[in-house]
């Protein structure tokens, strides 16, 4: 359903629509101009190691905010955020196994849970579009394709596993411009980690992403890959922590921060 603006900020209106259940799809293109974030919610006993993992892997896991244990609001990211209800879809893991994909996580909430919000490539897509760089998954109304790679992350405590990348096809000249544009956004993954032959980073088939949807790759286009905030989900599958909640791929937390301000971070 379309989102009706009922408040001063489009980001707040989008979150309220999600909270009501009026929007359950991917968030790419929603609340234009506002930063979106990936989620990783872990018990406090694992939070310090996960924070260290993020520090060691800043391109895939750029941290925008960390909550106190049990805190459901994120005041540094926006007004009236409730992390239990304001994302279109969640994934719940026990011992690394996906056990539920709820629309809200009130029933799973615990007082020891710490929320990490990690920068999302949806934020730099606005800048790419402003620079005439196409975003195929937006054009086709699909979720961005994401792939596990053969590139290892830097381990921290129990956390280790493969890097996940998102892919956007474009012509070589557009890829050069995309590198220039996204290099200005280190808080939301920065420049691409690879372009061209996907086999060189362990991707066998671009038509079968591990997360998201396949998109059309046209003649004379090359695939361009960015580090992705879904990386924690591949790490969870590898390290099998006793409990974890993430966002469903492509379904992000919309914050009140402005994308334009990230270029200066």
N, C-alpha and C positions, 0 to 999 in steps of 0.2 A: 504494500500500500504506500501511497505517497505520504511524505511527512509534511504536516501542516505546522508552520511556525506559530507558536503560541507564546513565545517569550522573546526577550530582546536579543539573545544570542542564538544563532542557528545551531551551534553545538549543543546547547541546553535543550532546544526543541527536539533535536535528533535523539538525545539520550532519553528524553521523556517518552518519545514515540517507541523507542526500543523497550523501555520499561513497561509500557502498556501492552506490548506484544504486537504493535502495528507494523514493525519492521523486523524480519528475521533473516534477511539475506545478507550478502556481503556488504561492507560499508564503503567500498571504493566509490568515490564521487559524492558521498554524503557530506553535508556541512562543509562545503568548499572553503578552503582557507584555514581550516583548523587541524591541529595535529591529532593523529590517531596512534594508538599504542597496542602492542601485543601484551598478553598477560602470562605470568607464571606465578602461581600461588602455592606456597610450600609451608610446611610446619616450621616453626621458629628454630627447631633443632637443626634444620638443613639450610637456614637462610644465610648464615655467614659464608658457608662454602659456596652457595649459589651466587652470592654477591661477588665473591672472589672470582668465580668462573666468568661472570659478566665483565669484570675489570680486565681479565686476561683475554677476553674475546670481544673487544668493543665494537668491531664492525658488524658482527651478527647480533650482539646483545647490548646495544647502547641504552643504558638505564636512564629513564626519564623520572621515575619516582619509586620510592620504597616505603611501604606503610609500617606502622607499628604493629606488633602482634594483635590480631583480632580487630584491627581498625578497618571499617568498611568504606569510610570516606577517604578521599584523596584531595585535600584542600589545595595543594600546590598545583594540581592539574585542572581544577574546575569547581564550580559551585554545585552543591547538592549531588555529588557523585555517590552512587551506591554500587560498589563493585560486584555485589551479588545479583544485580538486576539489569545493569546498564550496558551489557554486551549482548548482541543478537543470539549468540550460541556459545556454549562452554563444552569442555571435555574434561572428564574426571578420570584420573588414573589411580589404581592401587597396585603397588609393586610393579610399576611399569606397564600394566595392562589397562587398556581403555575399558572402563566399566559403565560409563554413562555419558550421554551427550544432552544434558538438560538445557532448557531455555533460560532458567534462572538457577542459582546455586544456594538459595536460602537453606534448603534441606541438608546441604553438605557443609555448611559453614561451621567453623570451630574457632574458639577464642585464641588458639595458638597459631593461626594462619597469618603469614606475611605475604603481602601482595607486591610483586615487581611489575612495573609497567615499562616496556621496552619499546624503543623507537621503531616506527613502521615505515616501509618504503612508500606507502600511500601518500605520505607527506611530501616527498620530493616529486611525486607525479604531477602535482599542480605546476611546479616550476618547469618540468619537462614540456607539458602542454603549452605553457606560455612561451616556450622557445621552439614551437612547431615540431616537437618530437612526439610521434604518435604513441598512444598507449593502447595496444591491441585489445587487451581484456576489457577495457572500458568501452571501446568501440563495439565489441561483440556482446556486451552485457554478461560477461563471465567473471569468475573468480580468477585471480592471477595464478598461473601455473608455478608450482614450487617443487623442487627436487632435492632428495638427499644426494650428497656428493661423496667422492673418495677423499675429500680434504678433511683432515682431522682438526678438531678444535683443541685449544690448550686446556688440559685437565686442571681441575681444582677440587681437592677432596674427592668425593665419590663421582663427581660430575665429569663426564667425557663423552665423546661421540662425534658423529660426522656433521660437518657444516651443511646447512640447508640453504639453497639459493632460490630466489625468484627470477623469472625470465621474462624479458620483453623483446620481441623481434623488431628489428629496424634496419634501415639501409646503413652502410658504413659511414657515410657523412653524418647521419643522424646519431649514430653510436658515438662518434667523436664529440658531437655537441652534448650528448647525454653524459659523457665522462666529465666534460667541463662543468656542466650544471650541477650534477650530483656530488662532485667533489666539494662543493660549498656546504654540504649538509652532513657532516660527520655524526651529528646527533641522531640521524635516521639512516644509517648504513653507509653513507658516503658514496664513493666511486664504485663502479663494478669490480668484481673480483675476477671475472673471466669474460671473454667474448669469443665467439667462433665455436670450433669443434667441441661439442658437449662430452665426447668420449674422453677427452683429456682430463676431465674432472669427474669421471666415473658415471656419467649419465648415458644410459644405453638407448633410450627412446624418448624423444621430446613429446611424442603424442600420448605418453602415459606418465603424467606427473604423479609424484607421491602425494601431493596435496593440491587442491584447487582444480582447475579445468584446463584442458589443452586449448591452445589458440592457433589460429592460422599463421603460418610462416610463408610469406609471399616470395616470388622470384626476386633475386638479388638482395634479399634480407639475410641478416645474420642474427643468431640468438645472443642476447646480452644478459649477463647474470650478475645479480647483486646478492650479497649476504642477506639472509632473511631472519626475521624475528621468530620464525617457526623452528629455528634451530633448537631451542630448549625442548621441543617435543621429541625430536630425534634423540636428544641427550637423555630424556626421561625414559624412552624406550630402551636405551642402552644400559643406563645405570639403575633403573628400577627403584626409585625412592618409594617408601611405603605409601605416600599419599601426595597427590599433586592435582591442581586444577589449572587448566589453560583456557584460552579462547579457542573457539573453532576456527580453523584456518580461513582467513579472509574476513572474519567477523570481529572487528576491533572495538576497543574503547575509544570513543570520540571525546577529546579533551577541549578545554577552553583556551589552550595555548594556540598561538598563530604560527602557521608554517613559515611565514615570512621572517619571523624572529629566529628560526633555527639556523638560518644561514650564517648568523653571527656567532653561534655557539662553538 
